[in-house]
């Protein structure tokens, strides 16, 4: 497991538990990593957006 992934899962679980007032034991977190060319945003492939301008968000 990547080093920061445990922290992200813990933070997500803690936040969701606090917001929803439900025990942390009630939450399941599934991590499925996808390649950027398998994700579409605003009608475009995310990989194309990252290659064209990796640091600037589109407005």
TIKEFI-479050 format. One record per residue (C-alpha): y negated, z, x; residue in one letter. Coordinates in nm, 4 decimals, padded with zeros to 6 digits. Layout:
N
<node y="Y" z="Z" x="X" res="A"/>
...
//
This chain:
59
<node y="00.0000" z="00.0000" x="00.0000" res="X"/>
<node y="-00.3409" z="-00.0939" x="00.1431" res="X"/>
<node y="-00.5378" z="00.2106" x="00.2580" res="X"/>
<node y="-00.8207" z="00.1883" x="00.0026" res="X"/>
<node y="-00.5974" z="00.0984" x="-00.2906" res="X"/>
<node y="-00.4789" z="00.4568" x="-00.3451" res="X"/>
<node y="-00.8401" z="00.5764" x="-00.3611" res="X"/>
<node y="-00.9340" z="00.3042" x="-00.6099" res="X"/>
<node y="-00.6391" z="00.3892" x="-00.8354" res="X"/>
<node y="-00.7234" z="00.7594" x="-00.8193" res="X"/>
<node y="-01.0931" z="00.6965" x="-00.8934" res="X"/>
<node y="-01.0115" z="00.4681" x="-01.1855" res="X"/>
<node y="-00.7674" z="00.7187" x="-01.3312" res="X"/>
<node y="-01.0098" z="01.0089" x="-01.2923" res="X"/>
<node y="-01.2975" z="00.8148" x="-01.4480" res="X"/>
<node y="-01.0907" z="00.6905" x="-01.7415" res="X"/>
<node y="-00.9554" z="01.0390" x="-01.8024" res="X"/>
<node y="-01.3057" z="01.1878" x="-01.8037" res="X"/>
<node y="-01.4576" z="00.9187" x="-02.0249" res="X"/>
<node y="-01.1749" z="00.9189" x="-02.2789" res="X"/>
<node y="-01.0994" z="01.2913" x="-02.2563" res="X"/>
<node y="-00.7299" z="01.2198" x="-02.2024" res="X"/>
<node y="-00.5035" z="01.3672" x="-01.9367" res="X"/>
<node y="-00.4697" z="01.1673" x="-01.6132" res="X"/>
<node y="-00.0921" z="01.1704" x="-01.6656" res="X"/>
<node y="-00.1394" z="00.9458" x="-01.9699" res="X"/>
<node y="-00.2738" z="00.6538" x="-01.7621" res="X"/>
<node y="-00.0788" z="00.3788" x="-01.5916" res="X"/>
<node y="-00.2559" z="00.1534" x="-01.3419" res="X"/>
<node y="-00.1009" z="-00.1823" x="-01.2588" res="X"/>
<node y="-00.2370" z="-00.3740" x="-00.9616" res="X"/>
<node y="-00.1748" z="-00.7454" x="-00.9626" res="X"/>
<node y="-00.3622" z="-00.9384" x="-00.7001" res="X"/>
<node y="-00.4372" z="-01.3017" x="-00.7746" res="X"/>
<node y="-00.5465" z="-01.5829" x="-00.5466" res="X"/>
<node y="-00.9076" z="-01.6901" x="-00.6040" res="X"/>
<node y="-00.7936" z="-02.0374" x="-00.7119" res="X"/>
<node y="-00.5985" z="-01.8783" x="-00.9996" res="X"/>
<node y="-00.9102" z="-01.7216" x="-01.1546" res="X"/>
<node y="-01.1748" z="-01.8984" x="-01.3603" res="X"/>
<node y="-01.5271" z="-01.7666" x="-01.4179" res="X"/>
<node y="-01.7849" z="-01.9453" x="-01.6314" res="X"/>
<node y="-01.5731" z="-02.2602" x="-01.6397" res="X"/>
<node y="-01.5307" z="-02.2783" x="-01.2624" res="X"/>
<node y="-01.2576" z="-02.1765" x="-01.0213" res="X"/>
<node y="-01.3597" z="-01.8583" x="-00.8420" res="X"/>
<node y="-01.2465" z="-01.9963" x="-00.5045" res="X"/>
<node y="-01.4994" z="-02.2811" x="-00.5374" res="X"/>
<node y="-01.7792" z="-02.0347" x="-00.6087" res="X"/>
<node y="-01.6823" z="-01.8198" x="-00.3091" res="X"/>
<node y="-01.6669" z="-02.1182" x="-00.0716" res="X"/>
<node y="-02.0006" z="-02.2598" x="-00.1836" res="X"/>
<node y="-02.1906" z="-01.9315" x="-00.1712" res="X"/>
<node y="-01.9858" z="-01.6231" x="-00.0828" res="X"/>
<node y="-02.2721" z="-01.3724" x="-00.0807" res="X"/>
<node y="-02.5094" z="-01.4808" x="-00.3577" res="X"/>
<node y="-02.4192" z="-01.4292" x="-00.7219" res="X"/>
<node y="-02.5030" z="-01.7061" x="-00.9652" res="X"/>
<node y="-02.7661" z="-01.6415" x="-01.2294" res="X"/>
//
